[in-house]
Amino acid sequence: MNEDVLMTYTLPAFAVAIIAEALVSWRGGKHWYKPQDTGLSVGLLLLSAIIDLLPKFAALYCFLLIYAASPFKEVIDGQWWAWVVLFILDDFIYYWFHRANHEVRLFWAGHEAHHSAILMNFGTALRQGVGERVHKYFFWLPLPFLGFEPAMIFTVISLNLFYQFWVHTESIQKFPALIEWVMNTPCHHRVHHASNTRYLDCNHGGVLIIWDRLFGTFAAYDEQEPIRYGLTRNLTGYNPLKYAAHGYQTLWRDLKRSPTWRIRLRFLLLAPGWDFDGPDKRAKTLRASSSIT
């Protein structure tokens, strides 16, 4: 419900930002937008909102049970410092959730749709991964045990996602160096959406980019290598159901052709690009083989 209240304020701002950016693109001949592409992003947003309903209510129920049993709930009671701590913990968890979506094939199947966009604009932020809503909230289960109220948790999760809307753009190049070092910025997030081997599976941070710097997944934009947006094999058409299902369909085909259960398990848990009877095309393997760091 907290998220719904926030959405009443943020969605109009998002709509205005998309219209304004589209006008700037049109007047400047930037080609940042295509109507069908934006329509696909809106369709995936609506699909994700529908799929999200049951997992969110299940998560709320679990959060309430865990919070009721927490030995720390008397310590945390909405103080200002509790919100600061929760913000940092939430962003830390988001980093690992987002990284897992790229490094675990089963999770990637639900996240792939978000990366299918070959254009980078505010509308692309609406292109949510549909299937990832199913497993998302498991990552946040430790927070109610630490004494944070479920309402606080859902509020901070929403604020983190709302921040990320603004990093999906080519209209902003770079901020001052200190901001670029600490925060997730449009420059860093454009790298995240690239299909170039140099940039694959990097810059997973939500609000802060420091987690990527700490855990070895940061990649700086190299002006000598322009970004190619989208997937390593892009999809065609504008049917949101096709985009939402594609990752699961390809995973299912790989599972069916696997000769053993051990190989099936590896397909599920290893990063996209792994294969038992072909070249290893995982991002880290490709970078190592081409000496890209």
GIMO-V930077 format. One record per helix or strand of 3 or more residues. SS is the DSSP state (@ for helix, = for strand). FROM is the first residue (numbers start at 1). LEN is the number of residues. If there is no record, write none. Layout:
ss = <SS:SS>
from = <FROM:FROM>
len = <LEN:LEN>
This chain:
ss = <@:@:@:@:@:@:@:@:@:@:@:@:@>
from = <2:35:80:105:122:132:150:177:186:210:240:261:283>
len = <27:35:24:12:5:14:16:6:7:6:17:9:7>
